[in-house]
């Protein structure tokens, strides 16, 4: 690390760690080839799948691919050592780096371990800079300790120190710093305040299951300046469109005491069903998916809201006049739910194939059969192309019908 880098590190250790990313817009870009580098938490294909799916659904027209190269037990030094094989081989334009959990040694702060961690990060930074790869430096996720008390105490204090070093790394090398540690700890503390026995991660104390990793993904995306709006429509009972954000509304008219129109969205909502337990402690689904409808001028009473002929929810005229969120309802049934499920299933299948049949099955097994590796990688490319087709946006009808 350069003298300037170490000076920035020393200054950083004296400053509080924030959750804002370095940058003014979303980290991922149209046309990106993204590599997700990390340890066993990355290799779980949970937060990485969520990052991918949220990005694909929010930007359905983008051509962007994701490649997970997490290895259980790895450290920043290991990531640096395998950089050419696992990162440069994809010729990426963007890279996420998430190490620290194993680097810290699961105990108190050790200066030698910290020095090794920073050296590994510096190696990755030098290679990424030489290859002109944009890097998002992501802090380690927290552990969920069994002991009661503030979640930050114990090993998370060590991870906090490592995160401060990472922040200096991002500043010194010019990268995007993303703090997932503190947002996750804050939600852990919220759950502990309700009941000291509450544990929210859904996995073991190191490896979160879907609830904890959905929380991780949302913290990472927020840190990357992810746009949370899906679409917003404001319309009156006569069919006059007052606002249509990230969507197009056509053929609007009053019908049978209600309203009917056609809506073409510019994005899709997303939330993994298997992570639903985290919603008790963090409103991720609504925060990450602002999908709203406001209808003014309706008569008092209850109304069914239908998408593509399927009822997704029932609201009063007053509720619709104030504006309602359709994200959760639209993900349960109807054309939006069907499209999101098809994309999500394809993303999971593609990444499972890549992990089992290529990365673990051949590359990490030491296979020298380059022809077979290329053949299987071609299959992944086909799967990505199919996912692109599934993301094509089509209009659906919206009907507000007086409930019977």
C-alpha positions, 0 to 999 in steps of 0.5 A, a space after each residue: 500500500 502506498 504512503 498516501 494509502 496508509 495515511 488515509 487509513 490512519 485518518 479513517 480509523 479516527 472517523 465514524 463509518 458511514 453507510 453512504 457509497 462513494 458516488 452519485 449514481 447506481 454502481 452497475 451500468 448497462 453493458 456491464 460484466 460483473 464479477 462477485 468476488 468473496 468467501 463462503 458467504 458469497 459462494 452461498 449464492 444468496 445475496 449475489 443472486 439478490 443483487 443480480 435479480 434486483 438489478 435485472 428487474 429494475 433495468 429490464 432493457 440492460 444487457 448485464 451479466 453476473 458471475 459469482 466466484 466466491 470460495 468458502 474459507 477465502 480471504 482477501 489474500 486468496 482473492 488476490 492470488 486467484 484474481 487472474 483465473 477467477 476475475 480477469 478470465 471474464 473480462 469484467 467491467 465491474 467487480 464487487 469485493 466482499 472479504 473480511 469474515 475469515 481475515 479477522 480470525 474470529 477473535 479480537 483485533 489482530 494488527 497482523 491479520 489486519 495488515 494481511 487483509 489490507 495487503 490482499 485488498 491492495 493487490 486486488 486494487 492494483 490488478 483491477 486498476 490495471 484492467 480498468 475494472 470499477 470496484 465496489 468495496 463491500 464491508 464484511 457482513 456482521 456475525 449474529 452472536 449468540 450472546 445478548 447485548 448490543 449486536 456490534 460487541 464481540 467479533 463485530 468490533 473486529 469486523 468494524 475495524 476491518 471495515 474502516 480499513 476497507 473505507 480507506 482502501 476505497 478512498 486511496 484507490 478510487 473505488 465505491 465504498 459500501 457499508 453493509 455491516 452497520 445497516 445489518 447490525 442496526 436491524 439486529 439491534 432492533 430485533 434484540 430490543 423487542 426480545 433479546 432472544 431474537 435472531 434474524 439471519 435465518 442461518 448460522 451465526 456466520 452464514 445468514 440464510 435468505 432473511 439475513 442475506 436479503 438484508 445484506 443485498 438491500 444494504 449493498 444496493 442502497 449503498 450503490 445508489 440503487 433506484 427504488 422506484 418501479 413505477 408510479 401512476 396518479 389518475 382520476 376516476 374519469 381517466 385523466 392521467 396526472 402522473 406516470 413515472 417510469 411507465 406509460 399509461 394509455 386507453 384510460 377511461 371510467 368503466 362500470 363505476 370504476 376505472 380501466 387503463 393499460 400500463 406499460 412499466 419500465 421496471 419490475 418489483 422483486 423480493 425473494 419469498 424465502 426471505 419473508 421473515 426479515 420483513 418483521 424487522 425491516 420493510 425491505 420489500 416496500 423500501 426497495 420497490 416503490 410501485 404505487 397507484 393513486 386514484 382520486 375522485 372515486 365514490 366511497 366504498 371498496 374496490 378490487 384492483 386487478 392486473 391482467 384480469 387477476 385481483 391483487 388487492 382490495 382497497 377503499 376509495 379513500 385509500 386509493 385517493 391517498 395512494 397505495 403500494 402495489 409491490 407486495 400484492 403484485 408479486 403474489 399473483 397476476 402478470 407482474 408476479 408471473 414475469 418476475 417468477 420466470 426471471 427469478 427461476 431462470 437466474 437461480 438455475 443459471 447460477 446453480 449450473 455455473 457453480 456446479 458444472 463449471 466453477 466447482 465442477 471443473 475450474 476448482 477441481 483443477 480440470 485442464 479440459 479447456 474445450 469442455 469449460 468453454 462449452 459449458 460457459 457457452 451454455 451459461 451465455 445461452 441461459 443469460 440470453 434467455 433471461 434477457 428475453 424473459 425481461 422484455 416488458 409488455 403492457 398489462 391492463 389495470 382495472 379498479 372495480 367496485 367490490 361486490 
